[in-house]
Amino acid sequence: MTVETVKMSSKGQVVIPQNVREAINAGEGSIFAVITNNDSVILKKIKTPSKDELINDLKKIAVEATKRAKKLGIKEEDMSKLVEKSRRK
């Protein structure tokens, strides 16, 4: 665990020291969740998936959805009616 001291600017900004950024692999544009508890502030780096990871996840979802639809006897031509019915609810 790394401990550093930083000072807040008049705009409420603090700089994350370079060695801490390197330790957590945080670069420009990294996204953090800010969590508070009493007098503590925790920054949790949020991993954002790459384009390829998102595409792979969507492909897996599509394969699973196709399996479930086939098991339930739902055909592709039924989808428009099912979506319309769901939107009316």
Buried (B, 14 or more C-beta within 10 A) or exposed (E): EEEEEEEEEEEEEEEBEEEBBEEEEBEEEBEEEEEEEEEEEEBEBEEEEEEEEEEEEEEEEEEEEEEEBEEEEBEEEEEEEEEEEEEEE
